[in-house]
C-alpha cells in the first residue's frame, strides 16, 4: 500500500490523500486550498493522479477544505462513489453549490477586469451545474455501519465531533504481503477531530486499534481555553458593545460554527440575566443564505445530536431558535443591516473573511470604535481574518483601505478542532499503539511540535508531513501486529449493538423485548452487520420524528398540517418498525 499526501501537507487546507493498494486507488477527501492568492491558485493545478482511475472517494465531512474540489474531480473523469455519512451528504450539497457560485462570480469579475486591461480570461474551476452533477455520486453510509466498498476493503464511519456528520474513518484493507500471504492492514483517517462537550454534537469517538493513522494537527502545539470560559467572555463582549451603541460582528462558518453559536446564544438568554437584559429588544442576525439552509439541515438530522439537544427536542424545544433571532436571506436586507445603527449582533460567513457578506460587514464596521469583531474559528495564513486577528491596523477590503478601530477578539475556545491535549488523548486511545502515524492538516510548527509531544508522552514516532510526498506503508510496518479473533470481534459488535439499543427512545423500548442477539453459529458476520444497520436506521428515524414534531410545536402549527407531518414522519418510522420484525 502506498499513500500520497496531495493536500493539507504543507499547511492546513486542501485535504486530499491518495491511497493505492495492489488492486485499487481511492482518495481520502478532496478539498480546496484556502488562504492567500498563491494558495488558492493551487486549486487550478492538475491533480497528481488521473481522476478517471480512482475507484472511490471517502469524504470525512462537508467543509470546503475537505470537499471543495470534488466537482473538479468529476469534471476530469471520476465516476465512482463518494462515501460519507448521510448528514455530510446533505451538507455537501449546499457547500458545493455555494462554492461553485463563488467560482462563477469571482471568475466573471476577474475576466471583466482582465479584458479591460487586454489580459487573458479563464473559465471557473467548476460551475454550479458541474457541482450538481457531482451530487449523484454521493453515497451515504450510517455511522457505525461496516460496509465493504470493494472486494477486500471495508470502511466504517465514527463520530468525529467536528461538525454535523463529521467522521473519523476506519478502513480494513486486505492485500498480499511480500511472501504472497493474505494480510490485512487497518488504516484510520482522523478527519477533523472536534472537542468534547460541544453543543448539539456528540463527543468524538475513540478508535480502539489501528496499524496506520493519518491525523490532523490544526492545534497540535497549544492547549485552548475552555468553551465555557469563552462563552462568558462572549457574553461580556456583547453586553459592553451594545451598551455603548455598537454592533458585534462575528465571522462564522455557515456550517457548524453558526449553529453552535445559536445554541450558545440561546443558552445565554436563558441563563445569563445580565446578557438577557442588555439584549432585550435587540436583534441577532444570521446574514448568510447558506447558514439558514444549513440550520434547516441540522434540524432534520437530529439523530446525530448529543443527549442534551435530543432531550430539548423531546421536550418540544428548538435548540437553534430564540426570540430576537432573524435570518437575512435577501441581499437588500443584508445591505440594510449596515444602514441600521441600532446595537445588534451580526453572524455572517465566511468564517475566514475571504469571501461572502462578512467582507461588507467588516468594511462598514471595522472603522468604528464602538463596534467589536469576534473570531470564533481558525484563521488560515493569508486570509483577511488572519490579518485582522493578528492585529493589522489597516486592511484592504474591496480595493479600499479600512483602518481598524473596532475592538478585536479571538476566542479560540469556540474552535471546532481539538487542541493539543484532545489530539493526544484521541491518539493514546488506540491500543496497542499504531506503528505508523502521519501528521497532516496543520502548519509546520504545529506538526513538528505535536510529533515531539507524541514521541515524548506516548513513545510513538509520528511523522510530520511537511510537503506533498508519498510513503510506502509496507516499509513502515515491519511487523504485523496480532488481530483479534473473529469470535472476539463478533462479540464486541454484539455488545455495542445491545448498548445502543438501550439508548433508543421510549417509543422504541419494546425493541429490547423482541431483539434476541447471540453469538451462536447462526449469527454470522453478515447477519450482525444487517442487524446493526437496522438499529442505526431506527435511531435516525426516531429522532427525525421528534424533530418534525418539535418544529411544528414550536411554530404553533396544529390541526391538519401537524397531523400530516406526523403521519409522514410516522410512515418513515413504521418502515423501521417493520425491519424490527426481522430481529
N, C-alpha and C positions, 0 to 999 in steps of 0.2 A: 504494500500500500504506500502511496505517495501523497503528501499534502502540499499544495502550492498556495501560499498566502498571497492573494491577489489584491487585497484591500484591508483597511484597518491594520496595516502592517507598520507603516511609518507614521501613524497618527491614530486618531480616534474613529474617523468616519470612513465610509466606503466598504463596510464589512462584506467580505467575499473570499471564500476559501474553497479551492478545488480539490476534491478527493478522488484519486484514481486507484482503483483496485485492479486485479488481474482481468476482470470482466466488465467493469462499469466505470463511468465517470459521473460525478454529481457535485453540485455546489451546496455549500452552507452559506445562505444569504446571498444577496446581490444588491448592495446598497449604493447610494450616491455619495460622492465625495462632497464635503461642505467646508466652508471657510473662505479663504481669500480667492482671488480670481485664478491664480495659478492652480490651486487645489481643485476648484470647480471645473477648470479646463480639462482635468483628467477624465471627467465623465464622457468626453468625446473621443478618448483614445480607444483603439481596438482592444477587445478582451484578449488576454494572453492565452486563449484557448478558442476552439471552434464551438460556438453555442449549439450548433446542429448536432454535435457529437455527445452532448450531455444526455444522460438517461433520465435524470430528475433533479429537482432542487428542493432543499429543505429550508424553510423560512422560519426564523426564530420569533420574529414579531414584526409589527407593521410600521415602525418608524422609518422615515425615508432613507436614513443612512444604512438601513438593512434591506429595504425592499425597492428602493427608488429606481434601480436600473433593470428591474425585471422586464418592463416593456421593451427596453433596448435589446435584451436577451432574446425575446420572442421575435422582435423585428429582424434579428440577424439569424433566425433559423431554429431556435429552440422550440421543441414540440412535446416535451414531456410534462408530467405532473409537477406542480409546485405544492409540496406537502406543508401544512401548517395547521394550527388549531382553528376551530370554527370561528372564534371571536377575531382572530387575526385575519381570517378571510374577509369578514365583514368590514374591518377597519382598513384593510389593504385597498379595498375598492375606492374609498373616499380619498385615501392618501395618494394613490396612483393617478386618479382623475385630477386631483388638485396639482400634483407635481407636473402632469402633462400640460395643464392650463398655464402654469407658470412658465414652462419651457416655451410654449407657443407665444405667450405675451412678451416675455423678455427677448426672444429671438426677433419678433416683429419690431420691437423698439430698437434693437441693435442694428438690424438690417436697414431701417429707415435712416438712422444716423450714419451708417457706413455709406449708403447710397449718396447722401448729400455730400459726403466727402470724397466720393469717387472710389470708395473701397469695395471690398468683397461682401457677399451675403452668404448665409448658410441656413440650412433647414433646422428646425428644432431637434433636440436629441430624440424626442418621440412626440407624437401627437395624442390628443385626447382619444381619438379612435383607436390608436395603437395601444393605449392603456386599457381601453375597454376590451380589446381583443385578448389582452393578457389575462383578464379575469376568468376566462373559461378554462384556464389551465390550473387554477387554484383547486386544491383537493383537501378539504378539511378532514382532520383526524382528531378525535376526542382526547383530552388529557388522559394519561394513564393507560391508553389502549395500545397494545403492541401490534404493529402492522408490518407484514413482510411486503416491502415496496417493490422489490425484485427478488429473484431467487438468490438466497444467501445473504440478504441484507434486511434486517428488521429494525424498525425505529420505534421510539416511544417518547412522547412529549411530556415533560414535567413542568409544574408551575415555577416560573422564574420571579414572579412578584414585581415586575418592572412596569408594565402597562397591561391593560386588559388583553388577555390572550397570549401574553409573552411566555416563552418557554425555554428551558434548557432541553437539550435533545440527547437521548441515549441511542446509540447505534451499535448493533451487533453485526459484525462483518465477517463472513466465512470465506476463507481463501485456502490455498495450498501453501504450506511452508516450504523452506528451501529443500527439505527432504521429500517433498511431494505428499506429505501427510495433511489431512484435514486440520485446519486451525481456525480459531475464532478470536477476533480482537474486538474489544469493546471500546468504541470511541465516544467521548462525551464532548458536546459543544455547549458551553455555558450560556450562549446568548448574552443578553444584558441582565445581570443579577440585581434584583431590587433589594430593598431593605425590609426588615421586619416591622410589624405593627403599622403598616401604611394604611391609609383609609381606603375602603372599598375592596382592595385586592387581598387575596390570600398571601400568606408568607411564602417566601421562596422555599422550594422543596429540595432537601438534600439528596444527593446521589450516593448510593451505598457502595458502588465499586466501579472501577474503570481501569483500562490499560493505558489509554491515551486521553489527555484532556486539552482542549483548546478553550482558554478562558479570557474574559475581558479584564481590563485593569484601569478603567477610567479614573478611579480614585484609589489606585493601588499604593500610593505613598502618603496617604493622610487620613486621619480619623475625621469624621464630620460631627458637628454639633447635632444634638437630638432634634427630631422634628417638633417635639413638644416645646423646647426652648425657642425654636424659630417661630412657632405659631404664636407664642406670647409676644415675641418681638414684632411679628407682622401686625398683630392687634395694636400694639403701641404705635407703630409707624402710621397705620391708617387713622387712628384716633388723632394723633398730632397733626397729620396733614389736613384732614377735613376740618379740624377746629380752626386752622389758620386760613381756611378758604381754598385749599389746594386740591389737586387731583392726584390719585395714586395710580400710576401706570405699571402694569405687571405683564412683561413679555412672558408668554407661556405656550408651550406646545399644545396644539389643538387636541391631540390625542394623548391622554394620560394626565399630564400636569393640570390642565384646565379642570378636568372632572374632579381631581383630588382637591384642588383649591376650592371648588364649590362645596364639597363635603366639609372642608375645614372652616370656611366662612359661615356655613350653616351652623356648625357647632359653636362658633364664636357668638352668633346671635342668641343661641340658646343658653350658653354657659358663662358668657362674659358680659356682665351688666354695663360696665364702662363702655365697651365696644357697642353694645346694642343701643345705649342711649345716644352715643355720638353719631351712629349711623341711622338714627330714627328719621325717616323721611328722605334718606339718601338712597342713591341707586348703585347697584353693582352691575356693570355692563360686561357681557361677553361679546366682544366685537370680532367675530370670526364665523363665517358661514360653516366652515368645516368643523369648528368646535361644536356648533349646535348639532350638526349631523352626528358627530362622534358621540355626543352626550346621549342622543337617542339610541345609538348602538350600545352604549354602556347600559342603558336601562333595559334593553331586551336581552342582555347576556348576563342576567343575574345569577345564573348557575355557577359562575366563577367568582362570585363575590365572597368576601370573608364573612365570618359569623355575625359580626356587628351589623353589617349592611343588610345581610339576609334578614336578620331579626327586625330591622326597620321596615323592610318591605312587608313582612308578615304582619306587622302592626298597622299597616296601611300608610306608612310614611314614605315619601320620596326622598332618598338621601342626597339627591342632586338638585333640590329645588328649595327656595325660601322666598319670603316676601321681600320685594325690592330688587329681585333679580330680573334682568332683561337681556334678551339676545338681540343683537342688531345684525340682521342678515343683509338688508338693503344698503347699497353704497351711500345713498343720500343720508340715511340715518347714521352711518358711520362718520360721515363728514360733519354732521350736526353735533356730534359729541365734542368736537374741538371748538365749536362755537358756543357750546353750553358752558357757562362759567360756574355752575353750581359745583360744590365739592362732591366728589364721586370716586368710584374705583372702576378702572378700565382694564379688563383682562383681554389680551389680544395676541395673535400669532404674527410672525413666527417666534419661537422661543429664543432663537439666537439673533433676532432682529435683522436677518439678512434678506427678508422678503415679507410681503404681506402688509396688512393695515397697520401693524405696530410701528412701522417706519414713519407713517404720517403722524401717529400719536406722539412719537418721540420728537419729531420736528416741531410740533406745536406746544410741547410741554417741557422739554429739557431746559429751555432758557429761563423758565420762571422758577424763582427760588421758593415759592410756596408749594411747589409740587414735589413728588417723590417718585423714583423709579425703583422697583423692587425686582431683582433677578431671583428666580426660583429653580433654575436648572443650569446644566453645564453649558458654558460658552466656549465654543471651539476657537482655536487660534485663527486670527484673521477676520473674524466676524465683527459686525458693528457692536453686538452685545459685549464681546470680549473687550473691545476698546473702551467702551463706557464703563464696564465693571472694573477695568484696570486703572481708571482714574483719568483718562484722556480729557483734557479741558475743552477742546474744540473738535467736533466731528462733522464730517460731510454727509449730508442726507439729501438725496435727490439733487446733487450738484450745489447745494447751499451749505455754507459753514454755519454751524449752530454751536453757540457757547453753552457749556453745561453749568447751569446754576442750580438745578434741582438736586435734592438730596438723593444719593445713590446707595442702594443696599444690595448685598449679595448673600442671600440666605441659603446656604448650601445644605441645610438640614432638610429642605424640601426635595432634594435631588432624588431622581428615580433610580440611582445607582448605589450599590453597596459601597461602603468605604473600605479602607484597608482591613479593618478587623472583620467586617462582614465577608469580604472575599476570602480572607484567611480561614474563617470558620467553615465556609462552603467547601473549600478545598480539603480541609482537615477531616471533614466528614466522610471522605472517600477512603474506605478501608478494605483491604490493605491499600497503602498509598499507590497512586498511579506511578508508572515508571517513566512516563514521558508527559511533560506539561509544557505547553506553548502559550506564551502570553501575548495577546493582541489587544486591539481596541483601547489604546492608551497612548499618551505622549511618552517620549523616550525616557524621561526621568521616572515617570510612574512605573513603567515596565521594569526598568533596571532595579529600582528600589524595592518593588514588590518581589522580584526574583531573589534578591538578597534576603528579604524577610522570610520568604518561604523556605529557603535553604537553612537559615538560622533557627527558625522556630519549628519547622516540620521535618527538617532533614531531607527535603526533596529538592532535586536540582530542576529548576524551572528555566526554560529558555525564552528570553525576551525576543520577540520578532520585531526587528527594527527597520526592515525593508522588505520589499517583495522578494520572496525566495521559496525554495522547495526543500522538503525534508523527506527522507526515506524512512518509513516507520519500522521496517524490518531491522534496520541498523540501530534504531533507538531501543528496540525491545530484544535484548539478547537472551532473556529467559522468560518463557511464558508462565504467568502465574496460574495456579490451580483454579479451576472453575467450580462453582457449586454443583452438586449433583442435581439431576433433573428433578428428583423427588423433593429435594430441599427447595428448589425454585418454585415448584408447583404449590407446595405447602405455604410458602411465603406469599404467593399471589392470592391463595385462598383466604389467608388471614387478612390480607389487605382488603379484599372484597367484602369480607364479613364486617370489617371495621367501618367501611364506607356505607354499607347497608344500614348500620345502626344510626348513621347520621342523617339519613333521608327523612324528610319532614313528616309530621304526624299523619298527614293524609296518605302516606305510603307505608306506614308502620306495619301494615298487615303482610307486607312482603317478607318480613322476618319469619313469619309463620309458615309461608309456603315455599320458602327457599331452603333447600337442603343441599349443602355443599360438602363434599367429602373428597378425600384423596385416594379413592379406591381405583382399581384398574379401569373402571368405566369412565372416570373423569380424565379425559385426555387433555393434552396441552391446548388443542384447538377448541375443545369444549370449554375450557377455562377462559380462553380468550373471548369466545362468543358471549358467555355469561357476563364477563367483565364489561363488554361493550354495552350490553343491555342495561346494566346498573348505571353506567355513565350516562346513557341516554335518559334514563328515568330521572336521574338527578337534574339534568338540564331541563327536561320538560316540566318538572315540578316547580322549579324556580321561575321558569318562563310564565307559568300560570299565575304565580304570586305577583310577578312584575306587572302583568296585564291588569290584574285586579287592583293593584296599588295605583297604577296610572289613572284608571277610571274613577277610583275612590277619591284620589287627591283632587281631581278636576270636577268632582260632584256630578259625574255623568252616570245617572241611574237609568232604570227602565230598560227599554228595548235595546239601546246601544250597549249598555253594560252587559245585558244578557247575551247579546250576540258575541261580544268579545270573549266572555267567559266560555260560551259554547265553542267558539273557535279554538281557544286555548285548551278547552277540555277534550276536544277531538284529538289534539296532539298528544295530550297526556293519556287518553284512552288507548292510543296506539301503543304507548309504552306499557300500559296495564296489560294489554293482550300479550305483549312479549313476556310479561311476568309468568304467564302460564307455562312457558317452556322451561322455567327454572325447576 
